[in-house]
Structure formats: C-alpha cells, structure tokens
Amino acid sequence: MKEAVFQFLSIGDWTEFWWVALGLTAQLSFSARFIVQWIASERAGHSYVPVAFWWISIVGGLLLLSYAIYRKDVVFILGQSMGVIVYVRNLMLIYRTKPSSMSEKT
C-alpha cells in the first residue's frame, strides 16, 4: 500500500509524503476562498468579496509559499510571495477604512 501511494505521488519517503500532504492542504485551503466568495455573493445578490476571502488567501498563500520554498521552485515562490503581499495590503486597506465608514453611518 505504502509503495503504491508513494509511486502515485512520485515521492520516495515519509518526509516527502508530509510535504505533499501540506501542499495539498494548502491548495485546498487556497481554493476554498472562492467557495467563500461565491456563497457571500449569492447571499448578497451581487458580486461581493468578504474579508474572510482575504484571510483564507493569506493562510493558503503562506502554506503554498512554504511548500514552494521546500520544493525550491522559484516561479512558485515568486507567485505566492507577491500574492501574499497583495492579500495583506487589501486587509490593511479594509481595516483602515472600516472605522471611518462606521462613523459616517451614525
């Protein structure tokens, strides 16, 4: 059984297995952000990006970045690191503008 799994995943040992497991978990969490956005948009009745989308993007992006660094894949590393910067910046903008928009409502 172990040999079949290792062959299917193109790995040779348990260390590689756990890194692949982390990579798959990272990809699942990163992809989950679209499900969250879809549900939020359906509830809102229009296209809507909730704050949870950005938090999930950061978690998934950092996990994928860790995996990319382990794999020493420069294309993957650059793509994920730049993405994480954008996700963090979006959260900074959201939280910076939230107090002012709340005071406008009162």
Secondary structure, DSSP 4 states (H G I P E B T S, - for coil): -HHHHHHHHT--SHHHHHHHHHHHHHHHHHHHHHHHHHHHHHHHTS----HHHHHHHHHHHHHHHHHHHHHT-HHHHHHHHHHHHHHHHHHHHHHHHHHHHHHHH-
